[in-house]
Amino acid sequence: MNPQTPQGVRDPALSLATIASKRAPAVRPHQTVKTMEDTDLQALMARLELLITRVEQLKSQNGLLLAQEKTWREERAHLIEKNEIARRKVESMISRLKALEQDS
């Protein structure tokens, strides 16, 4: 029997029989899931590495900021001390001027 009709069109009954006789490819759902799990795991690992890198950057920045804060606090303490010395000198000059004023 010829699977082609005289007009060159396949006989639908023969086409279905041919398709039905072919073996279906074996689908392994666990492989698809495993591949998806591997992809998800790799994506998660990549994100985790980015987070670790970001944490290290933040630690470094935090260390720099703490060092700057310490420097500013020391500078502030030094300026307060200089201000106190200047205040005492001004008070001393005022006292001497008052003493000179009373003597005259």
RAMORA-V895447 format. One record per residue. RES is the residue in one letter. SS is DSSP state (H for helix, E for strand, C for the rest). PHI is phi in degrees with one decimal (none if undefined). Layout:
res:RES ss:SS phi:PHI
res:RES ss:SS phi:PHI
//
This chain:
res:M ss:C phi:none
res:N ss:C phi:-88.2
res:P ss:C phi:-69.9
res:Q ss:E phi:-99.1
res:T ss:C phi:-81.1
res:P ss:C phi:-58.2
res:Q ss:C phi:-84.3
res:G ss:C phi:89.3
res:V ss:C phi:-103.3
res:R ss:E phi:-67.7
res:D ss:C phi:-75.5
res:P ss:H phi:-59.2
res:A ss:H phi:-65.1
res:L ss:H phi:-69.7
res:S ss:H phi:-62.2
res:L ss:H phi:-64.8
res:A ss:H phi:-64.2
res:T ss:H phi:-65.9
res:I ss:H phi:-64.2
res:A ss:H phi:-66.7
res:S ss:H phi:-79.3
res:K ss:C phi:-76.6
res:R ss:C phi:-80.0
res:A ss:C phi:-73.7
res:P ss:C phi:-65.1
res:A ss:C phi:-73.8
res:V ss:C phi:-100.3
res:R ss:C phi:-112.8
res:P ss:H phi:-60.1
res:H ss:H phi:-65.5
res:Q ss:H phi:-69.6
res:T ss:H phi:-63.3
res:V ss:H phi:-64.2
res:K ss:H phi:-61.2
res:T ss:H phi:-62.3
res:M ss:H phi:-65.3
res:E ss:H phi:-64.3
res:D ss:H phi:-61.7
res:T ss:H phi:-63.5
res:D ss:H phi:-62.5
res:L ss:H phi:-64.9
res:Q ss:H phi:-64.0
res:A ss:H phi:-64.1
res:L ss:H phi:-64.1
res:M ss:H phi:-63.0
res:A ss:H phi:-63.0
res:R ss:H phi:-65.6
res:L ss:H phi:-63.6
res:E ss:H phi:-62.1
res:L ss:H phi:-63.1
res:L ss:H phi:-64.0
res:I ss:H phi:-62.8
res:T ss:H phi:-61.1
res:R ss:H phi:-65.2
res:V ss:H phi:-62.4
res:E ss:H phi:-63.0
res:Q ss:H phi:-61.6
res:L ss:H phi:-65.4
res:K ss:H phi:-62.4
res:S ss:H phi:-63.0
res:Q ss:H phi:-61.6
res:N ss:H phi:-61.6
res:G ss:H phi:-61.1
res:L ss:H phi:-64.3
res:L ss:H phi:-64.8
res:L ss:H phi:-64.7
res:A ss:H phi:-65.2
res:Q ss:H phi:-63.0
res:E ss:H phi:-60.7
res:K ss:H phi:-61.8
res:T ss:H phi:-61.6
res:W ss:H phi:-65.8
res:R ss:H phi:-64.0
res:E ss:H phi:-64.6
res:E ss:H phi:-62.7
res:R ss:H phi:-62.3
res:A ss:H phi:-61.3
res:H ss:H phi:-63.9
res:L ss:H phi:-66.0
res:I ss:H phi:-62.6
res:E ss:H phi:-63.5
res:K ss:H phi:-63.0
res:N ss:H phi:-62.9
res:E ss:H phi:-64.2
res:I ss:H phi:-62.6
res:A ss:H phi:-63.2
res:R ss:H phi:-61.7
res:R ss:H phi:-64.3
res:K ss:H phi:-63.2
res:V ss:H phi:-63.9
res:E ss:H phi:-61.8
res:S ss:H phi:-63.4
res:M ss:H phi:-63.3
res:I ss:H phi:-62.5
res:S ss:H phi:-61.9
res:R ss:H phi:-65.2
res:L ss:H phi:-63.5
res:K ss:H phi:-64.9
res:A ss:H phi:-65.9
res:L ss:H phi:-63.9
res:E ss:H phi:-66.6
res:Q ss:H phi:-71.8
res:D ss:H phi:-72.1
res:S ss:C phi:-87.9
//
